[in-house]
Amino acid sequence: MSQITTHILDTTLGRPAAGVTIVLHDWAHDAGWREIARGLTDADGRLTDLLLPEERLAHGAYQLRFFTQQYFEQLHTTGFYPFVDICFVITDESHYHVPLLLNPFGYSTYRGS
């Protein structure tokens, strides 16, 4: 399992959001956000196998970008947010689980376990 995992729950439909592209970026002070990994949520809406460049990520700022427009288009639904960016800071070597609760006109997130 990756040091960073996530899952998406579609709160309108009451089910996991499968097939969502997610990109992980790190913050490079001289160049801004830099893509370091990407993946696709599975049938359970989870992404547990990000292929990261190192076994443990350096302390610092990271961003998960969820490509939600593609997901809503597959459902023939118009969403308000074409993507959702969640920025967070890694401060130690523990596991970071960053869930997304999603509907066409809103979202929320939290640090999970």
C-alpha positions as CSV (number, residue, x, y, z in Angstrom):
1,M,0.0,0.0,0.0
2,S,1.2,3.5,-0.8
3,Q,2.0,6.1,1.8
4,I,-0.9,8.1,0.4
5,T,-4.3,6.5,-0.3
6,T,-7.7,7.9,-1.1
7,H,-11.2,6.9,-1.9
8,I,-14.2,8.8,-3.4
9,L,-17.8,8.3,-2.3
10,D,-20.6,9.8,-4.5
11,T,-23.0,11.1,-1.8
12,T,-25.8,11.7,-4.3
13,L,-25.8,8.1,-5.5
14,G,-24.7,6.6,-2.2
15,R,-21.9,4.5,-3.8
16,P,-18.2,4.6,-4.6
17,A,-17.0,6.7,-7.5
18,A,-15.1,4.3,-9.8
19,G,-12.9,5.2,-12.7
20,V,-11.8,8.6,-11.5
21,T,-8.3,9.8,-12.5
22,I,-6.3,11.2,-9.6
23,V,-2.9,12.9,-9.9
24,L,-0.5,13.5,-7.0
25,H,1.7,16.6,-7.1
26,D,4.4,17.8,-4.8
27,W,5.4,21.4,-4.3
28,A,8.7,22.3,-5.9
29,H,9.4,25.8,-4.6
30,D,11.2,26.8,-7.8
31,A,8.7,25.3,-10.2
32,G,5.3,25.1,-8.5
33,W,3.3,21.9,-8.5
34,R,5.0,18.9,-10.1
35,E,3.2,15.6,-11.0
36,I,4.8,12.6,-9.3
37,A,2.2,9.9,-9.6
38,R,-1.3,9.1,-11.0
39,G,-3.9,6.4,-10.8
40,L,-7.5,5.5,-11.3
41,T,-10.1,4.6,-8.6
42,D,-11.2,1.0,-8.6
43,A,-14.7,-0.4,-8.5
44,D,-14.8,0.4,-4.7
45,G,-13.8,4.1,-5.4
46,R,-10.3,3.5,-3.9
47,L,-6.8,4.3,-5.0
48,T,-4.4,2.4,-2.8
49,D,-1.5,1.7,-5.2
50,L,0.0,5.1,-6.3
51,L,3.4,4.4,-7.8
52,L,5.5,6.9,-5.9
53,P,9.1,7.8,-6.8
54,E,10.3,6.9,-3.4
55,E,9.1,4.5,-0.7
56,R,8.6,7.4,1.7
57,L,7.8,10.9,0.6
58,A,9.7,13.9,1.9
59,H,8.0,16.2,4.4
60,G,6.3,19.0,2.6
61,A,3.2,20.1,0.6
62,Y,1.3,17.8,-1.7
63,Q,-1.8,18.0,-3.8
64,L,-4.3,15.4,-5.0
65,R,-6.2,16.4,-8.1
66,F,-9.4,14.5,-8.7
67,F,-10.7,14.8,-12.3
68,T,-14.4,14.9,-11.4
69,Q,-15.8,16.3,-14.7
70,Q,-14.9,13.0,-16.5
71,Y,-16.7,11.1,-13.8
72,F,-19.9,13.2,-14.0
73,E,-19.8,13.1,-17.8
74,Q,-19.8,9.3,-17.7
75,L,-23.0,9.5,-15.6
76,H,-24.5,12.1,-18.0
77,T,-24.6,14.5,-15.1
78,T,-23.4,18.2,-15.1
79,G,-21.1,18.9,-12.3
80,F,-20.0,22.3,-11.0
81,Y,-16.4,21.4,-10.4
82,P,-14.3,20.1,-13.3
83,F,-11.7,18.9,-10.8
84,V,-11.1,19.0,-7.1
85,D,-7.7,19.9,-5.6
86,I,-6.9,18.8,-2.1
87,C,-3.7,20.2,-0.7
88,F,-2.1,18.8,2.5
89,V,1.2,18.6,4.3
90,I,3.2,15.5,5.1
91,T,4.9,16.0,8.4
92,D,6.0,12.5,9.3
93,E,6.4,9.0,7.8
94,S,2.9,7.7,8.7
95,H,0.1,6.7,6.3
96,Y,-2.0,9.5,4.8
97,H,-5.5,8.7,3.8
98,V,-7.4,11.5,2.1
99,P,-11.0,10.7,1.2
100,L,-13.3,12.8,-0.9
101,L,-17.1,12.9,-0.4
102,L,-18.5,14.1,-3.7
103,N,-21.7,15.3,-5.4
104,P,-22.3,17.4,-8.5
105,F,-22.4,20.7,-6.6
106,G,-20.3,20.1,-3.5
107,Y,-17.6,18.1,-1.8
108,S,-15.9,17.6,1.5
109,T,-12.7,15.9,2.7
110,Y,-10.9,15.0,5.8
111,R,-7.8,13.1,7.0
112,G,-8.9,9.5,7.3
113,S,-7.2,6.5,8.8
